Amino acid sequence: MGERAVPRYSRIVAELRRRIEAGELAPGARVPSTREITRQWGVAMATASKVLAELRREGLVRAVPGVGTVVAAPAAPAAPARPARTARPAPAARPAGAPEGPGALTLGRIVDAAVAVADAEGLAAVSMRRVAADLGVATMSLYRHVADKEDLLTRMMDGVMGRHPLPADPPPDWREAIELAAHRLWGLFRRHPWLAPALSMTRPQLIASALPYTEWMLAALLRHGLDLQSAFTAHLTLLNYARGIAVNLEAEREAEADSGLDSEEWMDHQEPDLLAVLGTGRFPALAHLAQTGYDLDLDALFEFGLQRLLDGLAALPGPCPGPDREG
């Protein structure tokens, strides 16, 4: 009698919570999706969505764009409460030319703080005021190191790309070299979802740490036999392909924050309307796909397209059409 009084979704939450706390589902492991919950426990889609929403509220899981809902890393133990501060005299001014202390405000600290905000909350959360607050300094003090937010953004991109340089010695095979660089770029987009939409193709920012990447790609394509104009066109095509998929990472994060639903849950809520349209018989291929299911994996999508682009370049042992070429 008592067990029947417990809501069904609460029992599912309790079971998944037990598996997470017991280590059966480790941090980073995928938890059952809403569709899997409906199949395994025989509940409605709304109940399955409520299960994942409760686990997110408890901080046990988090949504990862293109991956799904995964077990969250355990929270760090809270720091012991600090005693109340007493008023202290202001420190003496640092003499001119004296070295800065370890807690001094530097460009590196500003950039690191801004990157941390963007990684955690998205680029829209980054402002001079927010970065200054996180650093515990006055907003105006940042302007001694960066001109404005646009300057800060360029330095953020330069910083994250500079932390993951390409190897000093590229593979001799042109295709292997391009694959290595493309995967390195995709990894950067994955770690920093804000990076892809921040990059401009039509008004490219001067990012010093990105120049070696461009030079690497050009050298590989020149070894393949393309002329310089065609090699640069191919480089831009590959770059924008990776960027085009990666912009979905930040867009999905923003959509999830606005709706409270991850991409899988959102699709599940659209399913009845979609099935009603497909039930008309006008779209047999899509109707069959809806029955068999399709798991959208951005990593797999990126890899599939990358290999097809490289296959196309492999068939061009010489100049390929560029923006200023005919035919």
C-alpha positions, 0 to 999 in steps of 0.5 A: 500500500505504501509503495503504491502511494509513491509516484512512479517517477519518484521510484525511477528517480530513486533507482537512477540515484542509487545507481549513480551513488553506487558508482554503477553510472560513473561521472560522464556516463550517459543515463537512460534517455527519455525514450529508454526510460519509457521502454524500460519502465513502461511510463509515459514520455512526460513521466520520463521527462520529469525523471530527468528534470528531477535528477538535473534539479538534484545536480546528479546529471547534466545535459551535454549538447550532441551527447545526451544527459550524463552523470555530473561530476560530484560537487567539491566539498564546501569550503569552511566558513571564513571568520568575519573580516575586520577592517584593515588599512589599505596596503601601501602603493606598489613602488614603480618598477616593483614586481607584481604580487601573485594576486595582481590583476594581469591580462592572463587572469582577465582572459582566464576568468572570461573563458571560465564564464563563457565555458560555464554559461555561454558567451552572452554571460561575459561582460566586463562587469561580470569578469571584474566581479569574478576577479574581485576588482573594479570594472574600470581596472580591466580597461588597463589591460583590454580595450573593450569587450571585442578586444577581450573576446579576441584575446579569449579566442587567442588564449584557448587556441594557443593552449592546444598547438599542433605538433612541431612535425606534421605527418608527411601524408597530406590527408593524415595531416589535415585529419589531425588538424581538423580533429584538434579544431573540433576538440577545441569547439567541443571544449569551448562551445562559444568559440565557433559562433565567436569566429567570423568567416567574413570579418576574421579576427586577428588571432595570432595562435590560429595562424599556425593552424592555417599554415599547417592546412595550406602546407598539407594541401600544397603537398597534395598538389593544389595551387595556393588559391585552391588550397586556401579555398579548401582550407576555408571550406574545411574550417567552415564545415567544422564551425558550421556543425559546432555552432549547434553546441552553443545554440543547444545550450541556450535553447536548453536554458530557455526551455528547460529541455535537452534536445532529446526531451524536446524531440520527444515533445514534438513526436506526436505532431511529427507522427501525425504528419508522417501518418499521411503517407506523403513521406514514406522514407521519413516515416520509416526512419521515425519507426526505426529511430535515429540518434543524432551524434554530432561527433559522428556527423562531423567525422562522416562529413570530414571524410567525405570532404577529404574524399573529394579533395583526394580526387583533385590532384591539381587546381580545384575550382575557387571563388574566382575560377570558372567552371 
